Amino acid sequence: MKAIFDQVSAKCSQVTTQKYSTSFSLGIKFLSSSIRPAIFAIYGFVRLADEVVDSFHGYDRKGLLAQLKSETYAALENKISLNPIINSFQQAVHQYQIDVELIEAFLDSMEMDLEKQVYTKQLYEKYIFGSAEVVGLMCLKVFCNGDAHEYHTLRHAAMKLGSAFQKVNFLRDIKADHLELGRMYFPNMNFDCFTEEDKALIEQEIKTEFDEALAGIAKLPRCAKKGVYLAYIYYKSLFRKIQEIPAKHIMEKRVRVPDFQKALLMLNTFFVPQVPVKLSTNVG
């Protein structure tokens, strides 16, 4: 029965999320149980594509990504895939009417990661949109569950939250991205002589996006609010740690939030009945 295969597919996406990201897994636990499978499906899919371009060295990454793209579009048309992660993703796409344009933009950004390059401002904005902002929009489609007005109202905040998350990841992973993968995402920056002024410019950009995102989180449907807020305060905590590191030491280690602190953040979120916008300057 296909129902069993669909259950296996959903479980594969859930396990993928839990193995690759404890932070997002914690956030998903705070979502309504009715929407968790779809969010696991989205994250499992984007994680799979990201692994192809970031981790599968020694293999034909370009060919593997092309195969992933072909299988994804076939699954969207046929409403089934023998790849369990793609199968659960196509189910979420059809159930919540996720726009194909968002998927195309995401896969285009993954293709950009196949080449070593220094990003111009235009390429940087294109990459951020496809790799992060559209993922926020896919999730927002699930949260709004067909409410077009609500989706349109929260669209900007969802994009800013995805962008802020991605830029925090860029700062956290500078060493691996720059030295190991040959990528320089931030335009007009030279990490061989990275200054405090350079770092402050990036951090101000991220702070502004976090502030804009928080206003949207406060307006999210009840099924999603606490889970997204937990992800927000986790990344704000990570951001605070990065801010404390001098620019000259930013490439020396990968910043992380200890598990005990994640647990405290989770407890804090559990006891917050509503997401207060006034916390925007104090969280983390």
N, C-alpha and C positions, 0 to 999 in steps of 0.2 A: 504493500500500500504506500502511495506517495506520502501520506500523512506521516508515516514513520520516518521516511527520508527527510521530510521537512523538519521534523523534530530533531533528527541527527544534525541537520544543517544548522539549525538555530543553536544547538549545543556547541558546534564547532566554532561559531562566531563568538559565543560567550567565552569559551575556553581561550580563544585567541586574544580576546580583550583582557582577560584576567592574567594571562601569562606575560603580555607585553606592557600592560599599564595598570599598576595597582591604584594609581590616583583616579583614573577615569572609572575603574571598576568600583571604587568607593562611591563616586558620584552617582553612578548608575543605580547603586543600591537604594539611593534616596529618591529615585524616580518611582512613579506609580508602576506597579507590576504589569499593568496592561501595555505599557509602552517600552519596557525594558528590552524585549526581544528585538524590536526594530532598531533601537540605539546600539545594541550589541552587533546587529547586522551591519549597520553603517560603519561602526568603528572597525569591525573585523575586516571589512572590505578595504577601507583606506589603509589599514595596517598592512594588509597583504601586499598592496601596491607599493607602499613605502618600503617594505622589506626587499622587494624585487630590486629597487633602484639603489638602496642603501647597503644591503647586506649580502647579496648573492654574487659576490666577487668570485671570479674564476668560472662563472657561467655566462651564457649569452644573455645578459640582462635586457638588451634591446629586444631580442627575440622573445624573451619571457614576458616582457611588458606588452609587446604586440599581441602575444597569445592571450594575455589577460584581458586586453581591450576587446579582442575579437569574441572571446567567450562571454564577456559582460554584455556586449550589444546583442549577441545571439540569445542570451538568457532573457534580456529585456523583451525581445520579440517573441520568444517561444514560451516564456514564463516558467522556465526550468533550466537548471544547469547541473551537470554531473559533478561540478566543483561545489562542495557544500557551502563554502563561504559566499561564493557568487550566488548560489541558489537562495540563501537566506536574504542576501542583499536585494535580489530582484523582487522577492516577496514584499520587502519593506517599501521598495520604490513604487510598486503597483498599489499596495494598500494605502499609502499616504500620498500618492500622486506627486512624487518627487520629480522635479523637472530634469529631463535628460540633459539640458544645457549645463546644469550644475555638475553632472557626472563627467561630461565632456571637458569642462574646464579643469576639473580635478585631474583627470588623466593627462591632459596637456601639461599641467605642472609637473606631474611625475616624469614625463618625457624630458622636461627641462633638466631634471636631476641626473640624467644619463651622461651629460656632458660637463666637464670642468669649465667653469666660467665665472667671471666677475660680473655681478649684476649691475646694470644701469638702473636708474630710478624707474623707468618704464617697465623693464623686465621684472624688477623687484615687486612692483605693484601687481603685475600680472601673476607672478608666482604666489604672492600672498593671497590674492583672490582665489586662485585655483586650488591651492594646497590647504587653506585654512578657512577663509570666509565662506566658501561654498559648503564646507563640512558643517559649519554652524547653521547654514540655511537648510541643509538636509535634515538636521536634527530639529530645527524649528518647524519644518513641515510636519514632523511627527508630533511635536508638542501641541501644535495648533489643530491638528486632526481635521483638516478641511475648512477651517475658518479663514477665509481669504483676507478679510479685514484685519483680523488679529495678526496674521502672518505679515501683511504689509506694514502694520504699525510697528512690529518688533524686528523687522528685517535689518534695519541699520544697526541696532544694538547687537543682534546675533553675529553680524559680520565683524563688528568691532571686537567682540569677545574672542572670536576665532582668530582674528589678527593679533590681538594681544597675547593669546596663548602661544601662537607660532613665534612671535618675536622674542618672547621669554625663552622659548626653546632654542632659538638661534643664539642668544647670549649664553645660555647654559652649555650649548654644544659647540661653541666656537672652535675649541681645540680639535675636535673630531672633524667638523665640517671643513675647517681651513687647512689643517695639516694633513689629514688622512684622505679626505674626499676632494680636496682642491676647490671648495666652494667659498664664495664670498658673497653672502646674500645682501648685506647692508651696502647700499650704494655710496660711493665717494668716501669709503673708509679704508684705511690701511692698517691691518692688525699687526704689522711689523713695527708700527710706531703709533699705537692706539693711545689717545690722550684722554684725560678726564673730561675734557670738553666734548670729545666724540661720544664717549659713554653717556654723558649727561643728555646729549641730544636724543639718543636712542631711548633712554629711560623716560624722558619727558613725553615722547611719542607714545610709549607703552602706557604710561600713567593716564594720559588723556583718553586712550582707548578703553582702559579699565573703567574710568569714571563714566564714560558714555554707555558702556555695557551694563553697568550696575543699575542704571535707571531702567533699562529694559528687563533685567532679571526680576525686578520688583513687580513687573506687569505680566510676567509669564503665567500660564495656566497653573493651577495648583498641582497638577500631576507632574510638573517638571521643575517647579521653582526651587525646592530644596536641593535637588540633585545638581542643578546648574550652579546654585549658590555655593555648594561645597567645592565644586571644581574651581569656581572663581576664587574662593578664599585660599585654596591650596596654591593656585598659581600666584596669587598676591603674596603669599608667604615665601614662595620660591623667588619671586621678584625682589622682595625685601632683602633676601640673602645676597642676591646678585648685586644690589645697590651698595651693599657694605664692602664689596671687594674692590680694591683699587684697580684702575684700568690696566696698569702694568702687570697685574697678577691674574687677569680675567682668563688667560689661556692655560693656567697652571693646573686647574682641577675642575671637575664637573660638579656643580652645585646640586644638592639634593635635600629634600625634606625628610628627616628621620621618621621611621615608622611610628614612634611614640607621639611625635608631633602631629602626624596625620590622624592618629586616633583622637587627639585632643580637638583637632579641627572638626572631625566628624561629630564628636559630642557637642561641640559648640553649635553646629548646624542643627543637630537634633532638637536642641532646646530653644531654637529661634522659631517662634510660631509664624512670623512673617519676615520677609527680607526688608529691613529698614534701609532706605537710601542713605540716611545720615551716617551709616557705618562705613561709607566709602573711603573715608580718610583714616580710619582706625583699624580696619581689618588687616590681618597678616602680621 
